[in-house]
Amino acid sequence: MRGALAVWGVFGSRKSLVTAVSYGLLSALVVMVSFFGFAWAVHGDFKQAIEAMMVCTIAGAAGGIVSFLLACILGPATIRDTHWAQLDIEAA
């Protein structure tokens, strides 16, 4: 369980949990505001767009959770791929 909760930084070191949660909340807020803006644009009326706020909030929470889970799952592999890409293996 400990490894699943880690958000990886440079060279496999763990990043700050506060920073990871902050980025998750920020991405959730961006998704929520984007969904609200889209609902407002579609309805053309602010009062009708407010009625869609629950859906916007759920979409924002899902966006934050999915980004965190992707970082947990794909983080170590992404760092390994970066190390391999930086290796100079061609003969000089």
C-alpha positions in Angstrom: 0.0 0.0 0.0 2.9 2.4 0.7 4.2 2.1 -2.8 0.7 2.8 -4.3 0.4 6.1 -2.4 3.8 7.4 -3.5 4.0 10.2 -6.1 7.4 9.9 -7.6 9.9 12.7 -8.2 13.4 12.8 -9.6 15.4 9.5 -9.5 12.6 7.7 -7.8 12.6 9.9 -4.7 9.2 10.7 -3.2 7.7 14.1 -3.7 6.0 16.1 -1.0 2.5 14.8 -0.2 1.4 18.4 0.3 2.6 19.3 -3.2 1.0 16.3 -4.8 -2.4 17.0 -3.1 -2.1 20.7 -4.1 -1.6 19.8 -7.7 -4.5 17.3 -7.5 -6.8 20.0 -6.0 -5.7 22.4 -8.7 -6.4 20.0 -11.5 -9.8 19.2 -9.9 -10.6 22.9 -9.8 -9.6 23.4 -13.4 -11.8 20.4 -14.5 -14.7 21.7 -12.5 -14.5 25.3 -13.8 -14.1 24.0 -17.3 -17.3 21.8 -17.0 -19.2 24.7 -15.5 -18.0 27.1 -18.3 -19.2 24.5 -20.9 -22.6 24.1 -19.1 -22.9 27.9 -19.0 -22.1 28.2 -22.7 -24.5 25.4 -23.7 -27.4 26.8 -21.6 -26.7 30.4 -22.2 -28.2 31.2 -18.8 -26.2 31.4 -15.5 -29.1 30.1 -13.4 -29.5 26.9 -15.5 -25.7 26.4 -15.4 -25.8 26.5 -11.6 -28.2 23.5 -11.7 -25.3 21.5 -13.3 -22.9 22.4 -10.5 -23.2 18.9 -8.9 -22.1 17.3 -12.1 -19.3 19.8 -12.4 -18.1 19.0 -8.9 -18.2 15.2 -9.5 -16.3 15.6 -12.7 -13.7 17.8 -10.9 -13.3 15.3 -8.1 -12.9 12.4 -10.7 -10.3 14.4 -12.6 -8.2 15.0 -9.5 -8.5 11.4 -8.4 -7.6 10.0 -11.9 -4.6 12.3 -12.2 -3.3 11.1 -8.8 -3.9 7.5 -9.6 -2.1 7.9 -13.0 0.9 9.5 -11.2 1.0 6.6 -8.7 0.8 3.9 -11.4 2.8 5.4 -14.2 5.2 7.6 -12.3 8.1 5.1 -11.7 7.8 3.7 -15.3 8.0 7.2 -16.7 11.1 8.0 -14.7 12.8 4.7 -15.9 11.9 5.5 -19.5 13.5 9.0 -19.1 16.7 7.5 -17.8 16.9 5.1 -20.7 16.3 7.9 -23.2 19.1 9.9 -21.7 21.7 7.1 -22.0 24.4 7.7 -24.6 24.8 4.2 -26.0 26.1 5.0 -29.5 29.7 4.3 -30.3 31.7 7.4 -30.6 
